[in-house]
Amino acid sequence: MDNNLEWALNYAKQGFSVIPTKPNNVKEPIFKHAGKPPLTQEEIKQLLSENPNYGVALKMTNIFSIDVELRSMQEQLK
């Protein structure tokens, strides 16, 4: 896959809820998504076609995740 639009559509096809994020900050969504239904394929196409620099995140529902930030951890351990 060559771009974020392709990745986002692929994730959505697999049943994930795709959340577009601000460019260069995948931890900051472009809109509040809590309590909202997942974006449709058409909504994803529109958002990421108009803004190809948006990042792609997944709504963490029924998924266990650990976010490890090695650089900051190493600095804290010094």
Stockholm file with secondary structure:
# STOCKHOLM 1.0

chainA/1-78         MDNNLEWALNYAKQGFSVIPTKPNNVKEPIFKHAGKPPLTQEEIKQLLSENPNYGVALKMTNIFSIDVELRSMQEQLK
#=GR chainA/1-78 SS CCSHHHHHHHHHHTTCCEEEEETTEEEEESSCCTTCCCCCHHHHHHHHHHCTTCEEEECCSSCCCCCCCHHHHHHHHC
#=GC SS_cons        CCSHHHHHHHHHHTTCCEEEEETTEEEEESSCCTTCCCCCHHHHHHHHHHCTTCEEEECCSSCCCCCCCHHHHHHHHC
//
